[in-house]
Amino acid sequence: MHEERLKQMNAQLDRISAPMHRMTALMINSAERMTDFQLKAAQKYSHLAFVQWRDALEVRDPQSLQGYLEKQNRYANEYSRCLSEDAEALADIGQDFSSQVQRVMQQNMDSMTEAARRANIQMNEQMEKAEKTAEKTAEKAADKSEGSSGRRRSA
């Protein structure tokens, strides 16, 4: 009986803590994705900056300056493209996170509803047992009362 109670308590603890575990796992995964995104973005933008700096070192005359300025236009377009892609990637990460949070919250609501339903069933079962016990106790008391009053009358 003690083992059964322990198993029930562990099961209840699992049901209670499962939503927190799911949400924590989701947050960790999201933080990891954002960190990966930021590291890749930092690497990409720093690479573009270093390339530009190296190109600037090559400017020695008006002709090389002209070539450098033309490259700057291409770099500006490249930055713009990268920023657009990164904004889209961030939006995707945000939408994915949002949908996962909604899914986890729905699972949590479902599990909470199920837990409440089970608790209600258990409470009803316990109430029925208590009522039956009370009825039996009342019957026994009535029987004893009738038995003792019947003995008094015959005496």
C-alpha positions as CSV (number, residue, x, y, z in Angstrom):
1,M,0.0,0.0,0.0
2,H,2.9,2.4,0.8
3,E,4.5,1.7,-2.5
4,E,1.2,2.3,-4.3
5,R,0.8,5.7,-2.6
6,L,4.4,6.5,-3.5
7,K,3.8,5.7,-7.1
8,Q,0.7,7.8,-7.1
9,M,2.6,10.7,-5.6
10,N,5.4,10.4,-8.2
11,A,2.8,10.3,-11.0
12,Q,1.2,13.4,-9.6
13,L,4.5,15.1,-9.3
14,D,5.3,14.2,-12.9
15,R,2.0,15.6,-14.1
16,I,2.5,18.8,-12.2
17,S,6.2,19.3,-13.2
18,A,5.8,18.2,-16.9
19,P,4.4,21.5,-18.1
20,M,7.4,23.3,-16.5
21,H,9.8,20.9,-18.0
22,R,8.3,21.3,-21.5
23,M,8.4,25.1,-21.2
24,T,11.9,25.1,-19.9
25,A,13.1,22.9,-22.7
26,L,11.4,25.2,-25.2
27,M,13.1,28.2,-23.7
28,I,16.5,26.5,-23.8
29,N,16.0,25.5,-27.4
30,S,15.0,29.0,-28.3
31,A,17.9,30.5,-26.5
32,E,20.2,28.1,-28.4
33,R,18.7,29.0,-31.7
34,M,19.0,32.7,-31.0
35,T,22.6,32.2,-29.9
36,D,23.5,30.3,-33.1
37,F,21.8,33.0,-35.2
38,Q,23.7,35.8,-33.4
39,L,27.0,34.0,-33.7
40,K,26.5,33.4,-37.4
41,A,25.3,36.9,-38.0
42,A,28.4,38.3,-36.1
43,Q,30.7,36.1,-38.2
44,K,29.0,37.1,-41.5
45,Y,29.0,40.9,-40.7
46,S,32.5,40.9,-39.3
47,H,33.7,39.1,-42.5
48,L,32.1,41.7,-44.7
49,A,33.7,44.5,-42.6
50,F,37.2,42.9,-42.7
51,V,36.9,42.5,-46.5
52,Q,36.0,46.2,-46.8
53,W,38.9,47.2,-44.6
54,R,41.3,45.2,-46.7
55,D,39.9,46.8,-49.8
56,A,40.4,50.2,-48.3
57,L,44.1,49.4,-47.7
58,E,44.4,48.8,-51.4
59,V,43.5,52.4,-52.3
60,R,46.6,54.1,-53.6
61,D,45.4,56.4,-56.4
62,P,42.3,57.9,-57.9
63,Q,41.7,54.8,-60.1
64,S,41.9,52.4,-57.1
65,L,39.7,54.8,-55.1
66,Q,37.1,54.6,-58.0
67,G,37.2,50.8,-57.8
68,Y,36.9,50.9,-54.0
69,L,33.8,53.1,-54.2
70,E,32.2,50.8,-56.7
71,K,32.8,47.9,-54.4
72,Q,31.2,49.9,-51.6
73,N,28.0,50.0,-53.6
74,R,28.1,46.2,-54.0
75,Y,28.8,45.9,-50.3
76,A,25.9,48.1,-49.4
77,N,23.7,45.9,-51.5
78,E,25.2,42.8,-49.8
79,Y,24.5,44.3,-46.4
80,S,21.0,45.1,-47.3
81,R,20.4,41.6,-48.6
82,C,21.9,40.1,-45.4
83,L,19.8,42.3,-43.2
84,S,16.7,41.4,-45.1
85,E,17.5,37.7,-44.8
86,D,18.3,38.0,-41.1
87,A,15.1,39.9,-40.4
88,E,13.2,37.1,-42.1
89,A,15.1,34.5,-40.2
90,L,14.4,36.3,-36.9
91,A,10.7,36.5,-37.8
92,D,10.7,32.8,-38.5
93,I,12.4,32.0,-35.2
94,G,9.9,34.2,-33.4
95,Q,6.9,32.6,-35.2
96,D,8.2,29.1,-34.5
97,F,8.8,29.9,-30.9
98,S,5.3,31.4,-30.6
99,S,3.6,28.4,-32.2
100,Q,5.6,26.1,-29.9
101,V,4.6,28.1,-26.8
102,Q,1.0,27.9,-27.9
103,R,1.3,24.1,-28.5
104,V,3.0,23.6,-25.0
105,M,0.3,25.8,-23.4
106,Q,-2.4,23.7,-25.0
107,Q,-0.7,20.6,-23.8
108,N,-0.5,22.1,-20.4
109,M,-4.2,23.0,-20.5
110,D,-5.1,19.5,-21.7
111,S,-3.0,17.9,-18.9
112,M,-4.4,20.2,-16.3
113,T,-7.9,19.5,-17.5
114,E,-7.2,15.8,-17.4
115,A,-5.7,16.1,-13.9
116,A,-8.7,18.0,-12.7
117,R,-11.0,15.4,-14.2
118,R,-9.1,12.6,-12.4
119,A,-9.1,14.5,-9.2
120,N,-12.8,15.0,-9.5
121,I,-13.3,11.3,-10.1
122,Q,-11.2,10.4,-7.2
123,M,-13.0,12.9,-5.0
124,N,-16.4,11.4,-6.1
125,E,-15.1,7.9,-5.3
126,Q,-13.9,8.9,-1.9
127,M,-17.2,10.7,-1.2
128,E,-19.1,7.6,-2.2
129,K,-17.0,5.5,0.1
130,A,-17.4,8.0,2.9
131,E,-21.2,8.0,2.4
132,K,-21.3,4.2,2.4
133,T,-19.2,4.1,5.5
134,A,-21.4,6.7,7.1
135,E,-24.5,4.7,6.1
136,K,-23.1,1.5,7.5
137,T,-22.1,3.2,10.7
138,A,-25.5,4.7,11.1
139,E,-27.1,1.3,10.4
140,K,-24.9,-0.3,13.1
141,A,-25.7,2.4,15.5
142,A,-29.4,2.0,14.8
143,D,-29.1,-1.7,15.2
144,K,-27.3,-1.3,18.5
145,S,-29.9,1.3,19.6
146,E,-32.8,-1.0,18.7
147,G,-31.1,-4.0,20.3
148,S,-30.4,-2.2,23.6
149,S,-33.9,-0.6,23.7
150,G,-35.5,-4.0,23.0
151,R,-33.6,-5.5,25.9
152,R,-34.7,-2.8,28.2
153,R,-38.3,-3.4,27.3
154,S,-38.1,-7.1,27.9
155,A,-36.5,-6.6,31.3
